[in-house]
Amino acid sequence: LCIDPYKRGTDTYIVAATPFSGLKPPYDLNPVSIYTVAAAGHYKGFAVSNIDDRRSLEVAEDNAAVDWKISLGMADYYSFGIKYANHSRIPVDVQWQILSTEGQPVDSGTVILQPSRAGKWPLLEWRTKSMINAGNYLLRLTIRKKTSQVYIASVSVK
């Protein structure tokens, strides 16, 4: 309750304020970095393919793994994405890891590449479970079981 000091009388005003609790960071404003097959560092168990006029990595062996060197600009939660095609008829588990450049785990999880129609390249996205400091890291994707007709075209970081 506030009384106007310049007026005599009973003029009163009600002032209300609420804290910004629950306000989430503006994820949509973060820039998106896309890492293609050409930017992939070390990979094993994958074969380079051209499917639907896209250069991609096709799962060729069990325990197929690919690394991308990524650079994060500030400490924050991050969104990652995989542009993929799964022309098999079964969902495929992909283990993802964020590793320090020394190989120490920072965050990890599993996502599922659902079957997709021919010619379609869905983008599967997930968020980190915790904040990650600014710096250079490795994003590693691992597919434990060989599955024919599963392709990865790129990964994105936002």
N, C-alpha and C positions, 0 to 999 in steps of 0.2 A: 504494500500500500504506500502510495507516494502522494504527498500534498504539495501543490504548486505554491512555491514561496512568494510569488509575485501577485497572487490573488488572495483576497480576503474572502473567506467563505468556506464552503464545504466541497469545492471541486476536488475530486480525487481521481486517481488513475490506477489501474491495475497493471502491473508489469509481471510478465511470466517469461521464464527461460527454461530451456531443456538442454542438457548436455548432448554432445554429438556421439554418445555411446552407440555402438552398433553400426556406425558409418564405416563402410568398407573402402579399401583403396580403389582408385579408378583403374581397374585392370584393363579396360578397353583403351585407355590412353597410352599404355606401354607400347613401344615400338615392337614390331614382329621381325625376328631374324629367321630366315629360311636357310637350312643347310641341305644341299642336294647330295646326290650320290657322288658327284665330283669332289665335294668337300669332305666326304667320309675319310677318316684316317684309316686305322687298322680294321680289317674285317676278315672273318674266316667263316666258312660254311655257307657263303652266299656266292652266287654267280651274277655277274653284271648282265642284264637283259634289256632289250628294248620292247616294251609292251605298250600298245596303244600310243605309239610315238613318244613314249616317256622312257628315259634312261632310269632303270630301277635295279634294285638288288633282289634276286629271287632266292628263296630258301633252297639250299642244295644239300645240306647235311644236318644231322642232329647237332644241337648246341651251336647253331649259327649265331654269331655275334658281330656287331658293328659298333664302332666308336666315332663320335663326332666331337671335335674340340669346340667348346662353346664359351662365350664370354658374357658374363652378367654384369650389368652396369651399376647396380646398387642393391643393398640388402633388401630383400622383399620375397614374397611368395611368387612363384613363377608358374605359368601355364606352358605345357609342352604339347606338341601334336605330332602325329604320324600321318602322312599322306600315303595311303596304301591301297592295294587291290588284293582281295582274297577271293580267287575264282574257284577255290575248293568248296566243298559243301559243308565244311565244319568250322566252327569258331577256333581261332588259334590264340593261345596264351603268349603274351610277350612280356618278359621281365624287363623293366627299365631300372637303370641305376644312374645316379649322378655321383661321380667320383672326383675327388681332388686330383690335381695333376700328378700327385704322388701315388694315386690309386686307393686312397682312403675313402670308404663309403660316406656320402653326405645324406642321401635320401634314396629310397627305392620303392618299388611296388610292381604290380602286375596289371596289365590292361588286356582286353580281349579284342582281337580283330575279327569282327563278324563277317560272314560271307557277303560279297558284293557282286552286283551284276556286271557283266562284261562291259567294258568301256567306262565304268564308274570308278572314281578314286575318292573314297570317303576320307575325311579328316577326323581322326580320333584324338580327342584332347583330354588332358588331365592336369591337375594342379599339384604342386609340391605340398607335402604335409606340414612343412615348417618353413620358416624364412631361411633363405640362403644368402650368404654374404656376397658382396661384389667380388669378382675375380674370374679366373680361368678354371674351367672344369671339363670333364669328359662326360658326355651322355652316351651310355652303353645300352643297346637293345639286344636281348638274347631270346632266341626261339629254341626251346629245348628239343622239340620233336620235329623232324623233317616233315613238311607238309608241301605237297606239290601245288603249284600255281598260287603262291603267296609272294607278293612283291611289295617292297618299300621304295617309294620314290623320293621322299624327303622327310625331314623333321623340322619343326618350327619351335621357336622359343618366344614367349611374350611375357 
